[in-house]
Amino acid sequence: MMRTSLFLGVVLALGAGGALVSVDASAQNARAARAQTEGSMVLSGSIDIAPDGSVEGFTLKNEDRIEPYIQDFLKQNVARWRFEPVLREGRAVAAKTPVNLRLVARRASGDGMDVVLSSANFRNFDPKATDAVAIDRMPPPSFPRELMEMGGAGEVQLLLRVARDGTVDDVIAEQVNAYVAGSARAMQRMRDVMARSAVSAARKWAFIAPSTGASVDDPFWTVRVPVRFFYGGNGDRYGKWQVYIPGPKQSAPWKVNDVAADDAPDMLPDGGVYMVGVDNGPKLLTPLQG
């Protein structure tokens, strides 16, 4: 954990993200919602893993857009990480993995903020892979007019059951996270609008079934797909703090075999389809933050 006195700077950055407007929201409810709001920063990069599982190198994407104190904090933590050795043909080898990281800033005592590294994801999506579900047709949902009128923004983590012919058997909004704050009623309305739009689009998607690998004969496949809703220039928040309010997590009505790599589904990169129960990333053995 890092204690920083940049409380004002974080608050100002979060304020720039806007606030959800609700005509029936009381000022007291809105203040209560904002008091529970966290600051979030999502960053990406790559890690070089030595044959023994130690970290040989760590590179952050677009370092020039990241404050030096954040860079130092991450590099010090990642340098202490140790992974399960990556094996090829039974032999430990050097490897490189993508990484997506979420930093969270919470109000601390006095005039400061506690900044913690809350989650990391090492999943990789290869659109050419034949041992995983691939994209056939996946047009994104349109931005709902109602969401625009509310000034809403956020992300929907979809969980899909893909049939053997590549169609979508079933789909749920597993979690809907908000990027703006407001009253409980306004927040629920915003989450419902985003979930409906994402689920409606997903029902029309089509996929290519695995043709090789251990999952080729499965009766169906479960995949996660992140869908993010932004408007204007709010999508380009890389290296900046923004409001982040995680929503409740829903369970699928069908059996889902999760693995450790799915512990941070809200860290999955945009534009990918990620099979649930298939661990294609390296396994981290040490805590995120020492």
FENBEL-V335603 format. One record per run of one state. SS is the DSSP state (helix for helix, strand for strand, loop for the rest). FROM is the first residue (numbers start at 1). LEN is the number of residues. If there is no record, write none. Layout:
ss;from;len
SS;FROM;LEN
SS;FROM;LEN
//
This chain:
ss;from;len
loop;1;1
strand;2;3
loop;5;2
helix;7;9
loop;16;3
strand;19;1
loop;20;7
helix;27;9
loop;36;2
strand;38;12
loop;50;4
strand;54;7
loop;61;2
helix;63;3
loop;66;2
helix;68;12
loop;80;2
strand;82;2
loop;84;2
strand;86;3
loop;89;2
strand;91;3
loop;94;1
strand;95;13
loop;108;5
strand;113;9
loop;122;12
strand;134;4
loop;138;7
helix;145;6
loop;151;3
strand;154;9
loop;163;4
strand;167;12
loop;179;2
strand;181;1
loop;182;2
helix;184;19
loop;203;3
strand;206;3
loop;209;12
strand;221;9
loop;230;12
strand;242;4
loop;246;14
helix;260;3
loop;263;2
helix;265;3
loop;268;6
strand;274;2
loop;276;8
strand;284;1
loop;285;6
//
